[in-house]
Amino acid sequence: MGSFELEGYILATSKQLWNLITTSEDEETTVRSCLIGPSVMYATMSIGGRPIPEVKTIAGVIFDSTELRPDKPVPLLDIIAPDVIDPSAKSDEEQVTKEIRIIELAKGQQIGDELLTKVQTNHLIPKRLLGNLIKKTFTVKTTSGVDNAKVCLGGLHKDKYKLFVEAVKSGKLRIPEGRLLLDVSQKKLIAFNRDNLSQYVIVELNPVLDPSIDAFDQFVDVYNSTIEYMLETEENYFWA
């Protein structure tokens, strides 16, 4: 697909943020970041100046992380503060102890509290500023990943999430071949195929940068394992 202007949301799933390296024919090395997994692009595309609403299932997002820096006036992809959710995260409790200092202005003689200062007045009864240090223990309970997901995806993004669930559970996204990847830097939707992806090295899966390893097969394995994990633990992902 040709280039376009894009504004909207992407609901992307990925086991982690992957790092890609590719080397051109003139030996220039390019580093990219990537999310690999079933995703939904919900956006308005501007082609030839015409706004076109677009909802498309994609297989991931490739982008240049340097374009996300705050000194860029308009980042191509805003994930400086994304909604990152781990639905498998469990709720937890911990005890937190805090010191609280209570300050009071007292009249007359006071015994037991720490004297901070005396207040000079024209009255016969002296006034003193007293401090009392106490410790309190609180129980802090963290919210589970599923509850966080319900809050984030059950409101404003409910329509996007519903489309995502329907696409995954219907089997439409089971096979990545034939799907598209959003390449943000090129402003293109590229085909998820060997021609486009074999040029890359996935650093986390090929740390020695062995050129004999075909990255396309790794892309497919990562994508399929992501879907398999979601289906095995569907109570964490498909609650709508």
N, C-alpha and C positions, 0 to 999 in steps of 0.2 A: 504494500500500500504506500502511496506517496506521502509527503510530509503534510503536517496539519498543525493547527493550534489547538491546544487541549486544556480544558479547565474543568475540574470536578473532583471525584473521589475514586480511590482504588481500595477495594477490600482484598488484601493479599494475605495468603498463608505461606509460611516458609519455616523450615526447621531452624534456620538461623539466617544471618546476613552473610551471604557468600561473597568472596572476592575473586575477581576474574582478571587474568592477564592475557593480552594478545600482542603479538609482534608483527609489524607490517613487513612488507618486502624490503623496505629500506632500513630494517632493523630498529624501527622506532617502537618502543614499548608503551602500551596503553593499559591503564589499570581502571577497572570498573567494579561496581558493587552490584549485587543481584539478589532478588528474592525469587525463589523457585518453588512453585506450588500453585494449586488451583486458585484463581483470583477472578474478581469481577471489576471491570472498569465501568463506572457510571459517570458519564461526563457529557459536556457539550463540545463538539468538535467544530472548528471553523475552517471550512474548506472553500477557498475562493471568496472569502468574506461572508459566506452564508453559515449561520449557526445551525448545526444539526445535532439534536439529542442522540446520544449513542449509549447503549448498554451492551457490553460485550464481555464474554468470558474469555479470559486469557490465561496463559500458563506461567506468568511471572513478569518481573520488571527489571530491566537493566538500566543503571544510571551512573552518572559520574558524581561521586560523593563530594568532590571539591566544589561542585556547583551549588551545594547546600549551605555553604558558609554564610554567616550573617552579614558579611561585608558585601555580598552580592545584592544588588538592588532588588532584583526579582528572581529568586531561585527557580530553576526549571521544575524541581520537584520538592515540595515542602514536607520533608520528614525531619525537620529540626526538632519538633516536639510531636511525634506521631502518637496515636493511640496504640500502644503495643500491649497485647494481651496474651497471657499464657493460661489458657483454660485448664491446664492440668495442675496449676498451682493450688495447693491446699491452704485452707485458713489456718491460722496459728495464733497462739496466745503467748504473751510475755508480760512479766512484771516490771514496771517502771517506777522507780522511787525518785521523788522530787523534793527539794527543800523549799519551803515557803516561809518567807519572813513577813510577819504581821507587825505593822507599825501603828501605834496609837498614841494619841496625846492624852496624858493622864494628869489629874489634879491631885495634889497632896502627896503623901509618901507612898511609894509603890515598892514592893519587895519581890524579887524573883526574876523579873524580866531584865533584859540588858538595857542599861541606860545609854541612850544615844546622845542626848544633849539636854541641857536645861534651858528653859524659855524664860527670859527676863520679862517680868510684868510689874505693874504698879500695884497689883493686888497682893494681899497677905498670903493667899494660898499659892504655893509654888506649882508650876507646871513643868512636866518632864515629857520628853519624847522617848518612848520605850519601844524596844524591838524584841519580838519573840520568834525564835526560829523553830519551826516544826517540820517533821518529815511525814510525807504521805506516800503510800504505795497505791499505784493504779494498775489495773489489768487492761492491757491493750490487745485487742483482737483484730487481726488482719482479715480482710475480705478474701474469699476464695477466688480463684481465677474465673470460674464459671459465673459467679455473681458479678464480677467486674465486666465480663463479656455481656451479660444481660443488661447491665446499666448502659454500656457504651453502644451496643448494637440493637437494643430493644426500643430505642427512642428515635432520634434523628435519622439513624442509619438502618432502620428496620426494613425498609423496602430493598435496600442493597443486600442486607443479610439474607432476607427471604429468597431472593433470586439465587444467591450463592448456595444456600442449602438445597434448593430444588435442583440446581445444576449438578451438584456433587452426588446427591442421593439417587438421581435418575440415571447416573452412569455417563452423562454427557461429557464429564471431565476426566473420565478414567484413563484415557489414552492421550498423552500430550502431543503426539505426532499429528500434524494437521491443524494444531492450534496456533495462536499468535503470541508473541512476546512484545511488550511495550518497551521500546528502546527510547528512553527519554532524551538522551543526548542528540540522537539523530532525528527526534520527533517523528518516529516511524513505528508502525506495527510490523514486525518482521516474523517470518514463518519459523515455527519451532521445528527445524530440520537440521540435518547434518551439515549442509552447506553453510548455514549461518552460525552454527554453534561449535563446530569442530575447531575453529580458529582459536578458541579460548582455552585457557588452563584454569581449572578451579583450584585455587591455591590450597584450600583446606583438604581437598581430596588428592592432590598431587603436589605435596610440598617440595619435592625434589625437581619439579618442573620437567618431568619426563615427557618429551614431545611425542613419544610412541603411544601414550595413553590418549584415547579418543574422548574428548570432553563431552561430545554429544551423548555417548552411552551413559556417562555420569549424570548429565542433566536428566535423562530419562529415569535413571535409577532413583535420583533424589526426588523427582516429581512423584513417581509411583509410590515410593516409600512414605512420602508425606500423606498421600491419599489413604494408603493402607492403615497408617497409624490413626488417622482421623476416624476411619470407619470402625476400627477396633475399639476406640474409646469415644464412640459417637455421643455418649451422654454428656461429654464435655464440649462438644462442638455443635451438635444438632438438637438444640433444646427448643427451637421455635416451632 
